[in-house]
Amino acid sequence: MRLSTKHENQTQIIRADFSGGLNTSISADNIADNQLSLAVNVEIDHSTGRLKTVAGTTDILKLNSDSANIVAAMYDEINYKLLLVREVEFSEKTFRAVSSFDLETYEISSALGLLSGSLYPIYANWESGILIATGGKLQYFNGQTLITIADSPNATSVWTKAGRVFVTDENNVICSGVGDEEHWTEDTGVDSSAKFIEVGYKDGGKLIGMVNLASNVLLVKDNRRVYSLNGEFPDWSISEVSRNVDVRGRMSTCAAADSVFILGREEVQAIQGTSAYGNMKPQDIAMLITSKIRELEEDSFLRYVPKLNQIWALSGEVVLIYDLVTQSWFKRQFNSPVVDVISAGDEVFVIKADRVSKLDETTFSDSGETLSWEFKCKSHVSQHDYLLKRTQVSYIPQDAERIKGEIFAGKVVVSLSLTERGRGTRRPLLNGEILAQSFNVYRNKVLEIGGSGSTGGIIFNSIILDVVDV
């Protein structure tokens, strides 16, 4: 039978809304029209609501091979410095030395001293710098010097509130004397002296997570229980929030806006802040990507990135991104493992073992090495054949000279470069938009739709297919 040039049952498949993000819980032909079965190095552009390639990175510090072993980082907001932790070997022992990196001059100091404990540092602003908890004695960086507070308890976490320093051990919350990070001796007759309160008396669990949320602090234990520390001494109290929250470790929690996010082994649960926590039921916000959560490394942790309005779950080279605006997930893939990501003012710094970089919207590379992007939309399956007659792609290249990529519908490919090829046409529109079209006679029972490429940032406005079910 000969195909006619006109078909009464011709329809359009339109992909312009990608706000649903990743859904790997079901097959690609059953996901929603605005969801993606694959999303690597793409995210939502909040100014347009469209899909775009992620920002690349530009190096601001690169260490030589002898010192390229950064294992942790902290941000001193008061002095606008990063504290970089590097492992050093001495007498067949491993120590963790701290250096400061000035974010204005890009100068790095010599070693300021050693961390007192072996845990990944948790820190809090205090007076002239930051307080640091790593499982040993509490430490204080005052902008110039790293000081170990000899009289402090061993601390696994730290925060500050109402002029006191608060730390945790495996079972207790302990606070310093008012206004004095060196005062840790309790005097029952003096309200301003150091105090402590037990968390979950004899519940069989140990404290492994802490996150500060507004006027309350949520405390997570390894027996799936979560408690809230409410009020201030002497009117403070501990209340139980939930008995069903899995947490990977002490770095698996973060706060954003009015919610706490907790990374478990198969889920990411959100607990919304309220003045009366009661028995709140946490909400699993990662049900659509459970398989991806399972694939994360055991020591993965969460970071809130305010500039991007995103939560990052870091796991080696992979970062799962939760977009707080669209409440959907995407994936970043760096070229080498990420130690940490830190928001400082209007900048986002990415720390790796051998360098410090910052996100740069003007580049699509990772420390000079090409990044690849890829996404797949909902697939379409027919009992008969689809006849694909035209594929139209609207996109905005951020760097037309270096753009490299393509959009595909089945085996039909539309190049995103500005060079004409095949049976297609390409013409520029307003505001830098490019409209590319390919006219085809392609038949198949399955239409997979997506794109892939590298180099050059791109905003994807729409993919429109003219199809006939034959």
N, C-alpha and C positions, 0 to 999 in steps of 0.2 A: 504494500500500500504506500502510495506516495504522500509525503507530508505536505500539507498546504502551508501557505505563508501566514494564514490567520487561523486562530483557534478560539472558539467561543468559550472554552473552559480555561483559558489562560489566566493564571494568577501570579501574584508577586509574593515572594518570601523576602521579608525585610528584617535586617539586623541593624538596629541603631541604638538600642538600649542594652547595655551590658552590665547594668548595675547589680544584677543578681549574683555576680561573681562565680566562684567555683562551686560546682556540685559534682562530687565524685561518688555519691551514695547510690546512684542508679545509672542505667545505661544512657549514652549520649542522646538517644532518640526520645528519651522520656523526660529530660530536664526541661525547665521552663524556657520560654523564648529569650529571656534576658539573662540566662545563666550560661556558664562555660564549663565544658568538660575538661579543659586544659587552659591554664593561664600562667605563663611563665614570663616574668619581666614586663608585665602590663598591669595597669591599674586604672582607676577612674580619675579623670581630670575634673576636679570639683568646680572649676569655673565654667565648664561647658557641659558636664555630665556625660561626656563621651569617654571611650576607652583610649588610653594612650600608653606609649612605652614609658618605662620608669626613667628617672634621672640617673645619670651615670655618676662616677666619682672622679675627683681630682685630688692627687696626693699633695699634702702640705708638709709631711715629714716622712722620710724614708731612712730606715736604719741600715747600718752595714750588717754583713752576715754574722759578725761576732756578737752583736747585741740585738739581733732580730728575734726576740723571744718574748714579746709582750703577752702576758697571760691575763691581764685585767686592766680596767681603766675606771677612773672616777672623775667627776666634774666639780670643781670648786667655783661655784657661781659668783661668790663674793670677789674673788681675785681673777676671775675669767681665765682659769688655768685647767688643763687636764692633768691628772696624776696618773702616770703610766707605771704599771707594775711589771717588772721583768725578772725572770728567774736567773739566778747566778749560782755558779758552782764554786764551793770553797771547801777544801779538806774533805772531799768526797761527800759533802752535804749540799743540799739545795736550799737556797734562801730566796726570798722575794724582796727585791730592792725597789724603792719608789723614787721616781724622778718627776719633776714638774715640767709641763710643756705650756708655754705662754701662747694663748690663742690670738694675741695681738701682734707679737713680734715673731712668732713661730720659732722661738728659741727653747731648747731643751736643757735642763740643768743636769749636773752630775747627781749621783745618788744622794738622796736626802736621809736615807735610813732604811731599815728593814721592817716589814710588817710583822706584827707580834703573833699572828695566827696563820693557819693554812687555808682558811675558807675564802671564797670569793668575797671581796669587800662590799659591805653595805655601809652607806654613809649618809650624813645629814648636816645641813648648814648649822653653824654655831659661831657666833661672835665674829672672829676675824678669818674664819675658814671653814673647815669641815671636820666632823668627828667620824672615826672609822672603826667598824667592827669586823673582825675576821676570825673570831673564835678564841683569840687570846685577850690580853689586856686591851682596853679601849685606847685608841690613839687619836691625836689631835694635830691637824695640819693648820697652822696659823697664817698661811700665805708664804712663809719663808722656811719654817722648821717643822719637822715631824717629831712630835713629842709622845712618848708612851706614858700613860697615866697609871702609875704603879699601884695605887690603892683601889683602882676600879675592879669590879668583877670581870671574869672572862665573859665576853659578849659575842653573841652570834648575830645580833642585829642592833640597830640604834635609831632613835628618832628624838626629836625635841618638841616640848610642849610646855607652855606656861612657865618658861624660865627654868625648866628642869631638863636633864638628859635622861632618857629612858633607854634601857637595854633589856635584852632577854637572854636567858640561858635555856636549858632544856625544859624547865618547868615553871619559871617565874618571870614576872616583869619587875624590874628593879629600877628605881629612879634616884637620881643624885639629889643632893641638897639644892635648895633654890639658888639659881645663879652661879653654881660652882660645879664644874665638871670634874673636880678633883675630890669632892666631898662625897664619900660613899659609906659613912658610918651612921647606922641608924640610932636615933635617940627617941624612944617611945614618948617622951614628954615634950618633944620639940617638933611641931608640925613642919618646919622648914628643913628638917634633916632628911637624910636618905630614907626611902621606904621601899617595901616590896609587897607584891600581891601574887598569890599562886593562881595558875591558870588551869582549870579543870582538875580539881582535887581528886586524886586517885582514879582518874579515868583511863589509865594505862597507856596514854600517849605522850609523845614528846613534841615540844614546839619546834617547828621547822620553817614556818613562814610567817611574815608580818607585813602588813601594809597599812599605811597611814591614810585615813579617809576623813577629811573635814575634822570634826571634833571628836571622832572615834578612831580607834585602832582595831583592825581585825587581826586576830591571831589564829593561825592554822596549825593543827597538829597532825602527826603522821597516822592517827587513827580515824581520819576523815572528819574530825570535829573542828568546827570553827567557833571562836569566841569573840566577843566584842568587849574592849575595855572602854568603859563609859565614865565620863566625869573626871574630876580632879581630886586628889587627896585633900581632905579626909572623906569627901563625898564620892569616891570612885567605886566602881563595881565591875564585876565580870559577868556577862550574860552569854548564854549559849545561843548561837545563831543557827547552826545546822549540824547534822550528823552524817552528811552524805556528800562530802567534798573531797575528791582525790587531788593531791598536790604532788608534783614530781620532786620538789625540793625548795630550799629557802629562797631561790631566785625565780621561782615560778609564779610570782604574784606581782601585780602592779595596779595602780589606781589611775583612772581617767574620768574626768568630769565628776559624776556622782556615783560611779560604780567601781567595784573591785573585780578584777579578772584573775582567775586562777587556772593555771595550766596543769591538767592531769595527764594520765597516760593514754587516755582515749577521748578526752573531752577538754573543752575550755569553758569553765563556768563563770557566769557573771552574777554578782550580788549587788543589788542596787542599794545605795545609801539611804537611810531614813532615820528620823529621830527616835523611832521605836522599832528596833530590829525584830524583836519577837522571834518566832520560829520561821525564818524566811526560807523559801524554797529556791535554791540557786537555779539559774537557767543555763542549759548547755547551748552555747552559741556556735558550736562547731559541729553540729549533727550532720551537716552536708559534706563535711570533709573528715570524718572520723578516721578513714584509712590514712590520710595524710598526717593526722596527729599521731597515730601509732608509729609512723615511720620516723618521727623526730628522735634525735639522740636523747639518751636518758637525762643528761645534764642540760637540756635545753631550758631557756628562760625567757621571760617576757620583758619588754620595754615599751613604754608609751612614748610616741614621737609626736609631740604637740603640733609642730609646724605642718605635718602631713595629716594630722587627725587620724593617726593609725596606731594600732597595737602590733608590735613585731614579736613573733616567736622565733628566736634565733637558734639555729641548729647547724653548726658548721658552715658550709657554703650556702645552705638553704635558709630562707626566711619566709615563714608564712605570715601574711599581712591581713589583719582585720581592719577594714575600713569602717570607722565609727559613723560616718555620714550615711553610707549605703547599707551598713551592717552586713557586709559580704566579705568573702575571702579571696585573696590573690596570692601569688607566689613570686618571690624574688630568687634569683640564682646568681650569686657572685662567683667570681673566678677562683677564689681562695677562701678559706674559712674566716668567718667574722668573729672576733673576740667580743665586741660590744658595739652598741650604737648609742650615742649620747646627743641629746638636743641641748644646744647652748645658744640662747638668744634666737636669732633667725637662721642659724646654721644647724645642720645635722652632720655629725662626725661619725665616720665608720672606722673602727679600730681593728686592725689585723695584727698578726704576730710581728710583722716587719715594717708597719707603716700606720700613719694616721691620714685618712682621706676625708673629704667632705662631699656631700651630695651636690651635684652640679647639673642644673636643668639644661645647660648649653652643650652637654656632651652625652653621648651614649656609648660609654666604654667604662671599664672597671680598671682604674689605675693604668690607663693606656692600652689595655687589652680589650678586644672586641667583646661586646655582650650580645647574646642571642635572645630573641623574643619569639614566642609562639603562643597561639591560642586556637581553641576549637569551640565552635558554637554548637547549638542543638542540631543534631543530624535529622534528616527527613527520610522516612522509609515509606515506600509505596508497594501495594500488591502488584501493581503493573510497573511500567517504566515512567520515570520523569523525563520529559524533554526540556532541557535547559537551552533557552534561545538567546538570552542576554544576561551578562553579569556586569553590574555597575558598582563601582567603588568610589566613595567620596572620602578624601583624606587630606590632612594638612601636614606637609613635611616641615619639620623644624630645621632641617639642614639638607636642602635639596641636592647639594653637590655630593654628599656622602651617603645618601639613602640607599638601602639595599633590602629588598623584601618583596613579598608577593602575597596576594589573597587567592585562595583556591575555593572552588565549588566543584566537588568531585575531582575530575582530572582537568578541568578548565582552570587556567591560571591567569591572573591579571597581575602584571608586574607593577610595582610601586615606584620604579625609577622613572625619570622624565624622558626616557628614550622610547620612541614608538617601536612596537614589534607585533608581529602576528596580524590578526584581523581586528585589532583593537583601535580605539581612538582615545585621545587624552587631551584635555583642554583645561587651562587655569580658570578659576572663577574668582569671586571676591574674597578678600581676607586670607589670601594664600591657599585657598582650597583648590584641590585638583580633583577633577571628575574623570575617572578612567573607565572605559567600557570595553567589553569583549563580546562579539556576536558569534553564536555557536549553534551547532546542531549536535548536542551531546545527550545520550540516553543512558539511564541507569536506574535501578530500583532504589538505590541509596544515594543521597546527596549529603556528603560531609562538607561543612563550611568552616573556614578558618583562615589562618595566615601564619607566616613565619618570616624571619629575616634577622638582620643584624645591621648595626651602624646607622646612625641618624635617627633622631627622635621623630615620632609620628603620632598624630591624633587621628583616630579612626571615627569618621562621622557616621557612615552607613555602608552596608553591603545590601544590594537589592538584586534579586534574581527574578527574571521572567521565566516561568515554568508552565508546562502543560502536563497534566497527568494523562498519559496515553496507554 
